[in-house]
Amino acid sequence: MAPAPVSRDMLARLVAFPTVSTASNLDLVAFVEGWLAEHGIAPVRVPDLAGGKASVFARIGPDVPGGVVLSAHTDVVPVTGQAWSSDPWTLTERDGRLYGRGTCDMKGFAAAALALVPEMTAAPLRRPILIALSHDEEIGCLKAPELIEAILATGPRPEAVIVGEPSEMRVVTGHKGSWEFAGHARGHEVHSSLVHTGVSAVTAAARMIAWTADTMAENARAALPGAFVPPYTTLHVGVVKGGTAKNITARDCSFIGEVRVMPEESIAEWRARLEAEAARIEAEMQAIRPETSLILESTIAIPPLVPEPDGAAERLARALTGDNGTHVVSYQTEAGQFQERGLSTVVCGPGSITEAHQPDEYLSLDQLSAAETFIRRLIRHLSE
């Protein structure tokens, strides 16, 4: 039987902090800062303006260019309404699996990096390892950009970034970007027997929603087979609320949607297409009642991770894992935000995305051990 991963106890400590995105993560950050300080490492805290959360990073090794960032987020999704077989905030081992909220997404990778800090400090590192822990990833990768700017402002430029989202330790070189929007239609109420004199906000919203569905169908028809599943940009509206009664043309209707954009396509261009269609529908509404409107508000934009020809991060991750396959994912990470700032980036972390956000979320001991092996190889690589 293989020895237990040294990061198991660290994972238990991290899981015990209920860092749901709606709550503070400062207790976890303080624990990480204390652990790093015990090993002679000076962490840097990047506080949230509201004061209830923070990101943290640390540079281990010489203060020179060419380091490697190990990036993870500290926040997790809620457990409310989920049927767990054990306490989600207590790491529980069953049949070679470690159960607990965040084990897979993505405290396992953070635990492996933190547990190996003693090995990092003991090694003759010629280039640094940077451990970077962000927050508010689960609600839109909101705070990673502030962490990235702090890293770039306080030391030499890293050569590569490894984002440890669950990929079963495969090297993921691309993921889709995302534009999320909130729409609101303002109509004009009349009795439905005089519907021709009113403007239904529900109908206007429905027309916009139908356009997104029709456009996605066009994308599907034009798509060529590829690594992405599905291999085209998707549009989706998941929430709709509006209307007062069946015999009143609706005054208000709101809806929330998203566009998951292929890496080779532009988020800005997709946003412009949706806004142009909203403006076209609005003009027809205002031809009946000038005070009506259809507005799309941008809520979140997450850049894609674009495959880099001969990228430094890809070369490094393939050398450390031995994985030469082509892997892309349709979920979003902070990888695209690192890449936007000119840092070569890939996704490579333990666990499967199919286990993330689920009741009885787990990370296998084998995957945690694989993450440790990856980081130990990185330590040797940067010591050569």
JOQUI-V841082 format. One record per run of one state. SS is the DSSP state (a for helix, b for strand, c for the rest). FROM is the first residue (numbers start at 0). TO is the last residue. If there is no record, write none. Layout:
ss=SS from=FROM to=TO
ss=SS from=FROM to=TO
This chain:
ss=c from=0 to=6
ss=a from=7 to=14
ss=c from=15 to=18
ss=b from=19 to=19
ss=c from=20 to=24
ss=a from=25 to=37
ss=c from=38 to=42
ss=b from=43 to=46
ss=c from=47 to=52
ss=b from=53 to=59
ss=c from=60 to=66
ss=b from=67 to=72
ss=c from=73 to=74
ss=b from=75 to=75
ss=c from=76 to=90
ss=b from=91 to=93
ss=c from=94 to=95
ss=b from=96 to=98
ss=c from=99 to=101
ss=a from=102 to=114
ss=c from=115 to=115
ss=a from=116 to=121
ss=c from=122 to=127
ss=b from=128 to=133
ss=c from=134 to=142
ss=a from=143 to=152
ss=c from=153 to=158
ss=b from=159 to=162
ss=c from=163 to=170
ss=b from=171 to=174
ss=c from=175 to=175
ss=b from=176 to=185
ss=c from=186 to=186
ss=b from=187 to=187
ss=c from=188 to=189
ss=b from=190 to=190
ss=a from=191 to=196
ss=c from=197 to=197
ss=b from=198 to=198
ss=c from=199 to=199
ss=a from=200 to=221
ss=c from=222 to=232
ss=b from=233 to=241
ss=c from=242 to=246
ss=b from=247 to=247
ss=c from=248 to=250
ss=b from=251 to=260
ss=c from=261 to=265
ss=a from=266 to=287
ss=c from=288 to=291
ss=b from=292 to=301
ss=c from=302 to=303
ss=b from=304 to=304
ss=c from=305 to=310
ss=a from=311 to=320
ss=c from=321 to=325
ss=b from=326 to=328
ss=c from=329 to=333
ss=a from=334 to=339
ss=c from=340 to=342
ss=b from=343 to=346
ss=c from=347 to=351
ss=a from=352 to=354
ss=c from=355 to=360
ss=b from=361 to=363
ss=a from=364 to=382
ss=c from=383 to=383
